[in-house]
Amino acid sequence: MLRLTRKNPTWGYRRIHGELLVLGIKIAASTVWQILQDAGIDPAPGRTTTTWSTFLHSQADALLSCDFFETTTLNGTRPYVLAIIEHASRRIHVLGATTHPTASWVTQAARNLVMDLDDAGSSVRFLIRDRDGKYPALFDAVLADAGIQVVLSGVRIPRMNAITERRIHNCRRELLDRTLIRNQQHLLHALHEYEHSYNTHRPHQGIANARPLQPLPQPVTDQATLTRLDIRRRQRLDGILNEYHHAA
């Protein structure tokens, strides 16, 4: 007699050509179902499949993503920049730039990020990154201690980190491709100016044309006000970046 228990109801089972092999004896699936029913063992719960898109939409408020990107200075050095972006607010953090992204440097950047998030009262739970060898094991460990789980993107699938990839493209097109960077100090100055403009001035379609660190302004509906608009321009980095504001 076949005897099944709740502790191990399927021990010794193997599927062959639509049938089940139990301790060398072929039996039909319906027989197994009857045995389980007689033993009062419920069927295994169904599995739900979570797609990558579903994960991103459901966890947007708790998501960060990061990536390295490389640029070139006038003296021939090739510094690497580590940048973070918050998915919900589109706020960016430039964690630093270095020509030698050693394990200790990247780990310290992770510590700085955790302190910045703590100061801001952020409730981040996940960080998306690629499988670049520049990330040491301590990078993930520092984030894990802060309650942030690292989620790896697929191999050669940059679309899994599309928000960061788009942000890097914007930084190159709007700043780095239009600026002659003298050295690493000049690079950090330019990146922090870009970060400030990106977070406090630039509207983003992904968040209803709001700015990451500013509330969405009230729409102007008065026709008389629209005809008397006075716009002032503020230049950053000698005109590389331009910000436009209503005159007081």
C-alpha positions as CSV (number, residue, x, y, z in Angstrom):
1,M,0.0,0.0,0.0
2,L,1.2,3.5,-0.8
3,R,1.4,5.7,2.3
4,L,1.7,9.5,2.1
5,T,2.1,11.9,5.0
6,R,1.8,15.6,5.4
7,K,5.5,15.8,6.2
8,N,6.6,14.4,2.9
9,P,3.6,13.7,0.6
10,T,5.5,13.4,-2.7
11,W,8.6,11.5,-1.6
12,G,9.7,9.1,-4.3
13,Y,7.7,10.6,-7.1
14,R,9.0,11.2,-10.7
15,R,7.0,12.2,-13.8
16,I,7.5,10.1,-17.0
17,H,5.5,10.7,-20.2
18,G,2.5,12.2,-18.3
19,E,2.4,9.5,-15.7
20,L,4.0,9.3,-12.2
21,L,6.6,6.8,-11.1
22,V,6.3,5.9,-7.4
23,L,9.0,3.7,-6.0
24,G,9.4,2.1,-9.5
25,I,5.6,1.6,-10.1
26,K,3.8,3.6,-12.7
27,I,0.5,5.2,-11.6
28,A,-1.8,7.7,-13.1
29,A,-2.0,11.3,-11.9
30,S,-5.7,10.8,-11.0
31,T,-4.6,8.0,-8.6
32,V,-2.2,10.4,-6.8
33,W,-4.9,13.0,-6.6
34,Q,-7.2,10.4,-5.0
35,I,-4.6,9.3,-2.5
36,L,-3.9,12.9,-1.5
37,Q,-7.6,13.6,-1.1
38,D,-8.1,10.5,1.0
39,A,-5.1,11.6,3.2
40,G,-6.6,15.1,3.6
41,I,-3.6,16.8,2.0
42,D,-4.5,20.0,0.1
43,P,-3.0,20.6,-3.4
44,A,0.0,22.9,-3.7
45,P,-0.9,26.6,-4.0
46,G,-0.8,28.1,-7.4
47,R,2.2,30.2,-8.4
48,T,1.8,33.8,-9.6
49,T,4.3,35.2,-12.0
50,T,5.7,38.7,-11.3
51,T,7.1,40.4,-14.3
52,W,9.8,43.0,-14.3
53,S,7.4,45.7,-15.3
54,T,5.0,44.7,-12.5
55,F,7.8,44.8,-10.0
56,L,8.9,48.3,-11.1
57,H,5.4,49.7,-10.9
58,S,4.5,48.2,-7.6
59,Q,7.8,49.2,-5.9
60,A,8.5,52.6,-7.6
61,D,8.4,54.5,-4.3
62,A,11.0,52.2,-2.7
63,L,13.3,51.9,-5.7
64,L,16.8,53.3,-6.4
65,S,19.0,52.4,-9.4
66,C,22.6,53.2,-10.0
67,D,25.3,52.9,-12.6
68,F,28.9,53.9,-13.5
69,F,29.6,56.0,-16.6
70,E,32.9,57.2,-18.0
71,T,34.1,60.5,-19.4
72,T,37.3,62.1,-20.5
73,T,39.2,65.2,-19.3
74,L,41.6,67.5,-21.2
75,N,44.6,66.0,-19.5
76,G,43.7,62.5,-20.8
77,T,42.4,60.9,-17.7
78,R,39.2,58.8,-17.8
79,P,37.3,59.2,-14.6
80,Y,34.3,57.0,-13.7
81,V,31.2,58.6,-12.2
82,L,28.9,56.8,-9.9
83,A,25.3,58.2,-9.9
84,I,22.1,57.1,-8.2
85,I,18.5,58.0,-9.2
86,E,15.3,57.6,-7.2
87,H,12.6,56.1,-9.4
88,A,9.6,57.8,-7.8
89,S,10.9,61.4,-7.6
90,R,13.5,61.2,-10.4
91,R,16.0,62.8,-8.0
92,I,19.6,62.1,-8.8
93,H,22.6,61.8,-6.4
94,V,26.2,62.1,-7.8
95,L,28.1,60.0,-5.3
96,G,31.5,60.9,-6.8
97,A,34.1,60.5,-9.5
98,T,37.4,58.7,-9.6
99,T,39.9,57.4,-12.1
100,H,40.4,54.3,-9.9
101,P,37.1,52.9,-8.6
102,T,38.6,50.6,-6.0
103,A,36.6,48.4,-3.7
104,S,37.2,50.8,-0.7
105,W,36.1,53.8,-2.8
106,V,32.9,52.2,-4.0
107,T,32.1,50.9,-0.5
108,Q,32.5,54.4,1.0
109,A,30.2,55.8,-1.7
110,A,27.6,53.3,-0.5
111,R,28.0,54.4,3.1
112,N,27.6,58.1,2.0
113,L,24.4,57.2,0.2
114,V,23.0,55.4,3.2
115,M,23.7,58.5,5.4
116,D,22.1,60.8,2.8
117,L,19.0,58.6,2.7
118,D,18.8,58.5,6.5
119,D,19.0,62.3,6.7
120,A,16.2,62.6,4.1
121,G,14.0,60.1,5.9
122,S,13.8,57.9,2.8
123,S,12.2,54.4,2.9
124,V,14.1,52.8,0.1
125,R,13.9,49.0,0.0
126,F,15.6,48.0,-3.3
127,L,18.5,49.2,-5.5
128,I,18.9,48.0,-9.1
129,R,22.4,47.7,-10.5
130,D,24.1,45.8,-13.2
131,R,26.7,43.1,-12.8
132,D,29.7,45.4,-13.2
133,G,32.9,44.0,-11.5
134,K,33.4,47.5,-10.0
135,Y,30.8,46.7,-7.3
136,P,32.5,44.8,-4.4
137,A,30.7,42.4,-2.1
138,L,30.9,45.1,0.6
139,F,28.8,47.5,-1.5
140,D,25.9,45.1,-1.3
141,A,26.6,44.4,2.4
142,V,26.5,48.0,3.4
143,L,23.1,48.4,1.7
144,A,21.8,45.2,3.2
145,D,22.7,46.5,6.7
146,A,20.5,49.5,5.9
147,G,17.6,47.3,4.8
148,I,18.1,47.8,1.1
149,Q,18.1,44.7,-1.1
150,V,20.3,44.8,-4.2
151,V,18.5,43.6,-7.4
152,L,20.8,42.7,-10.3
153,S,19.7,43.4,-13.9
154,G,20.1,40.8,-16.6
155,V,23.3,40.2,-18.5
156,R,23.6,42.8,-21.3
157,I,20.0,43.9,-20.8
158,P,20.3,47.7,-20.2
159,R,16.6,48.2,-20.5
160,M,16.2,46.6,-17.1
161,N,17.9,49.7,-15.7
162,A,16.3,52.1,-18.3
163,I,15.7,55.1,-16.0
164,T,19.4,55.3,-15.1
165,E,20.5,54.7,-18.6
166,R,18.2,57.5,-19.8
167,R,19.6,59.8,-17.1
168,I,23.2,59.1,-18.2
169,H,22.3,59.8,-21.8
170,N,20.8,63.2,-20.8
171,C,23.8,64.1,-18.7
172,R,26.1,63.4,-21.7
173,R,23.9,65.2,-24.2
174,E,23.2,68.2,-22.1
175,L,26.5,68.6,-20.2
176,L,29.5,66.4,-20.9
177,D,29.3,66.5,-24.7
178,R,29.2,70.4,-24.6
179,T,31.8,71.0,-22.0
180,L,35.6,70.7,-22.0
181,I,36.4,69.1,-18.6
182,R,39.8,70.2,-17.3
183,N,40.3,67.8,-14.5
184,Q,38.5,65.8,-11.9
185,Q,37.8,68.8,-9.7
186,H,36.2,70.6,-12.6
187,L,34.2,67.5,-13.4
188,L,32.7,67.2,-9.9
189,H,31.8,70.9,-10.0
190,A,30.0,70.6,-13.3
191,L,28.2,67.4,-12.2
192,H,27.0,69.0,-8.9
193,E,25.7,72.0,-10.8
194,Y,23.9,69.7,-13.2
195,E,22.5,67.7,-10.2
196,H,21.2,70.9,-8.6
197,S,19.5,72.0,-11.8
198,Y,18.1,68.5,-12.5
199,N,16.6,68.2,-9.0
200,T,15.3,71.7,-8.4
201,H,14.5,73.2,-11.7
202,R,14.0,70.7,-14.6
203,P,10.5,69.3,-15.0
204,H,10.1,65.6,-15.7
205,Q,7.4,64.0,-17.8
206,G,7.6,60.8,-15.7
207,I,6.3,62.7,-12.6
208,A,3.6,64.8,-14.3
209,N,6.1,67.6,-15.3
210,A,7.0,68.2,-11.7
211,R,10.5,68.9,-10.4
212,P,12.0,66.2,-8.1
213,L,12.5,68.6,-5.1
214,Q,9.8,71.1,-5.8
215,P,6.0,70.8,-5.7
216,L,4.0,71.0,-8.9
217,P,3.1,74.7,-9.5
218,Q,-0.5,75.7,-9.9
219,P,-1.6,76.2,-13.5
220,V,-2.1,79.8,-14.8
221,T,-5.6,80.1,-16.1
222,D,-6.1,83.9,-16.0
223,Q,-5.7,85.3,-19.6
224,A,-4.6,88.7,-18.3
225,T,-1.8,87.0,-16.4
226,L,-0.7,85.0,-19.4
227,T,-0.3,88.1,-21.5
228,R,1.9,89.8,-18.9
229,L,4.3,86.9,-18.3
230,D,7.8,88.1,-17.5
231,I,10.4,85.3,-17.9
232,R,13.9,85.7,-16.6
233,R,16.8,83.4,-17.5
234,R,19.5,82.2,-15.1
235,Q,22.7,80.6,-16.6
236,R,24.7,77.9,-15.0
237,L,28.2,76.8,-16.1
238,D,28.6,79.9,-18.3
239,G,25.4,79.1,-20.3
240,I,25.8,75.4,-20.7
241,L,22.6,75.1,-18.6
242,N,19.8,77.6,-18.6
243,E,17.0,78.0,-16.1
244,Y,13.9,80.0,-16.7
245,H,11.8,81.6,-13.9
246,H,8.8,84.0,-13.6
247,A,10.0,87.4,-12.6
248,A,8.9,88.4,-9.1
